[in-house]
């Protein structure tokens, strides 16, 4: 590999891989919430089963790529699978499992094995429980979060395996605060017909025992070719990310989702401080609706 590229990749994986997988693998699954037609972080609304954008059995898979100085490399893979779970408080629920890992080449110097699980109400998308088990290089941590469905408070527990520390936090969530996985599913049922191009829409989500408020913007509709998958009618969104080691806190993550009843993310692209991160859909199973956005 090019000697200039390798230090850049080492920087990407060393210390910032948590953000890489949160804002690529997970936001490939969650960024479509940008379609919320809300102006002040409104509570969830009922989701009739007949109009739901997904159903149990749906599977999505993605590849994550990194590009620098004209060279593009596959660095990771992500998958998501939705299953039915028992009733909770007399209401139906789903559980989704999202997993991500580095490809074999990068395992030799920075191995990543991340698993995210979320249980949520299928009738409105609100979260009940979230679990994260991540192994990124020498960093290992587990997170468990439980929502109080009456008060929206979140009991967040973290176990830092590498340093043998633990942390328990009670967070004051809001009726619109999600974990990143339940966020994806709730978002796909929002009313896209009322989204105004150029307008910012707020979002509240919890990760790493903190609640973040960020904004999304609808950029318009495009016809986009997805390599090895075909050409699709899409809706394009921009995400204002949290400023940190990788991102500079501006609209710099862009997402294209299928412009049909499924509303699945097809392509994600984001310039970072060194190079560009990209992700694309590589497979799907058991979609609830026909993939009518596919042109050819």
SVG drawing of the C-alpha trace seen along z (x, -y; Angstrom):
<svg xmlns="http://www.w3.org/2000/svg" viewBox="-52 -26 58 39">
<polyline fill="none" stroke="black" stroke-width="0.4" points="0.0,0.0 1.1,-3.6 3.4,-4.8 1.4,-8.1 -1.9,-6.3 -0.9,-3.9 -0.2,-6.7 -3.5,-8.2 -5.3,-4.9 -3.4,-4.4 -4.6,-7.8 -8.2,-6.9 -8.1,-3.6 -6.1,-4.7 -8.3,-6.4 -11.0,-7.6 -12.3,-4.2 -15.3,-4.5 -16.4,-7.6 -15.7,-5.9 -18.0,-3.1 -20.6,-5.2 -20.8,-7.7 -20.3,-5.3 -21.5,-1.8 -24.2,-2.9 -25.3,-6.1 -25.5,-4.1 -28.3,-2.5 -29.5,-5.6 -28.8,-8.7 -32.1,-8.5 -33.8,-10.1 -32.9,-13.3 -36.4,-13.0 -38.2,-13.9 -40.8,-16.5 -40.5,-18.1 -39.4,-21.5 -39.0,-21.1 -38.1,-17.5 -41.7,-16.2 -42.6,-12.9 -43.0,-9.6 -46.3,-9.0 -48.2,-5.7 -47.0,-3.5 -49.8,-1.4 -48.4,2.1 -49.9,1.6 -47.8,-1.5 -44.6,-0.5 -41.5,-0.7 -40.1,2.6 -41.0,5.8 -39.4,8.7 -36.9,10.6 -35.5,7.6 -31.7,7.8 -29.4,5.1 -25.6,5.3 -23.0,2.6 -19.4,2.2 -17.3,-0.7 -14.6,-2.2 -11.8,-4.7 -10.4,-6.9 -7.2,-8.9 -5.0,-10.3 -7.1,-8.5 -6.7,-5.1 -9.8,-3.4 -9.8,-0.5 -12.5,1.6 -12.0,1.3 -15.1,2.8 -18.5,4.4 -21.8,3.9 -25.0,5.8 -28.4,5.3 -31.2,7.8 -34.7,7.2 -36.5,9.8 -39.8,9.9 -39.6,10.1 -42.2,10.7 -44.7,8.1 -43.5,5.5 -46.0,3.6 -48.7,5.2 -47.3,3.8 -45.5,5.5 -41.7,5.1 -38.9,5.7 -35.2,6.3 -32.5,5.2 -28.9,6.4 -26.3,4.4 -22.7,5.7 -19.6,4.3 -16.0,5.5 -12.8,4.6 -11.9,6.6 -9.1,9.2 -6.3,7.0 -6.8,4.4 -7.3,7.0 -3.6,7.4 -3.0,3.9 -6.4,2.7 -9.1,5.4 -12.7,4.2 -15.7,6.3 -18.7,4.2 -22.2,5.4 -25.2,3.1 -28.6,4.4 -31.8,2.4 -35.3,3.4 -38.1,1.0 -41.9,0.8 -43.0,1.7 -46.1,-0.5 -44.2,-3.8 -40.5,-3.0 -39.6,-4.2 -36.6,-2.4 -36.8,-0.1 -33.3,1.3 -30.0,0.8 -26.8,2.9 -23.4,2.2 -20.4,4.6 -17.3,3.2 -13.8,4.4 -11.6,1.8 -7.9,2.5 -7.1,2.7 -10.3,0.8 -13.2,3.0 -16.4,1.7 -20.0,2.8 -22.9,0.4 -26.5,1.1 -29.3,-1.4 -32.8,-1.0 -35.6,-3.5 -38.2,-4.4 -41.2,-4.5 -43.1,-6.8 -40.5,-9.5 -38.1,-9.0 -35.2,-8.8 -32.4,-6.5 -30.4,-4.3 -27.0,-4.0 -24.3,-1.6 -20.8,-1.2 -18.2,1.4 -14.7,0.5 -13.2,3.9 -9.7,2.8 -9.3,0.5 -11.5,2.4 -13.7,-0.6 -17.4,-1.0 -19.8,-4.0 -23.5,-4.3 -25.4,-7.4 -29.0,-8.5 -29.8,-10.6 -32.8,-12.9 -34.0,-11.8 -36.8,-13.4 -39.8,-11.8 -37.6,-12.1 -34.3,-10.7 -33.4,-7.4 -30.4,-5.1 -28.8,-5.0 -30.5,-1.7 -34.1,-2.4 -33.5,-5.8 -33.1,-4.2 -36.4,-2.4 -38.4,-5.2 -37.0,-7.6 -38.0,-5.4 -41.7,-5.9 -41.6,-9.7 -43.7,-11.7 -41.3,-12.5 -43.9,-14.5 -43.6,-17.4 -39.8,-17.7 -38.6,-21.1 -35.3,-21.3 -32.7,-23.4 -34.4,-23.3 -32.7,-21.9 -34.5,-19.2 -33.4,-18.4 -32.6,-14.9 -31.7,-13.7 -29.8,-10.4 -27.7,-8.8 -24.3,-7.1 -21.4,-6.7 -23.6,-7.8 -24.2,-11.2 -27.2,-12.8 -26.4,-14.6 -28.5,-17.1 -27.7,-17.4 -29.4,-18.5 -30.2,-17.2 -31.0,-18.9 -32.9,-17.6 -30.8,-18.3 -33.2,-17.2 -33.9,-14.2 -31.3,-12.6 -30.8,-9.6 -27.8,-7.8 -25.9,-4.7 -24.9,-2.3 -22.0,-0.1 -23.0,3.6 -26.5,2.7 -28.0,0.6 -29.4,-2.9 -32.0,-4.3 -34.2,-7.3 -32.9,-8.7 -33.5,-11.4 -30.3,-13.1 -29.7,-14.4 -26.9,-16.2 -25.9,-15.6 -24.3,-18.1 -21.9,-15.9 -20.4,-16.5 -17.0,-18.2 -14.1,-16.1 -11.0,-14.3 -12.4,-13.2 -15.1,-15.7 -15.1,-19.5 -18.7,-20.1 -20.3,-21.1 -22.6,-19.5 -20.2,-16.9 -21.9,-13.5 -24.2,-13.0 -26.6,-10.2 -28.8,-8.9 -31.8,-6.8 -34.2,-4.9 -37.1,-7.1 -39.8,-4.4 -41.7,-3.0 -38.7,-1.1 -36.6,-4.2 -33.3,-2.3 -29.9,-4.0 -28.1,-3.2 -24.9,-5.4 -23.1,-7.4 -20.1,-9.7 -18.1,-12.0 -14.9,-13.8 -12.9,-13.5 -9.7,-15.3 -7.6,-12.9 -9.4,-11.3 -13.0,-10.3 -15.2,-7.6 -17.9,-6.0 -20.4,-3.2 -22.8,-1.5 -25.5,1.1 -24.3,4.5 -27.3,6.7 -30.9,6.9 -33.4,9.6 -37.1,9.6 -38.0,6.0 -41.5,5.2 -42.2,3.3 -41.1,3.6 -37.8,1.7 -39.6,-0.5 -36.9,-3.2 -34.6,-0.9 -34.5,-2.1 -32.1,0.5"/>
</svg>
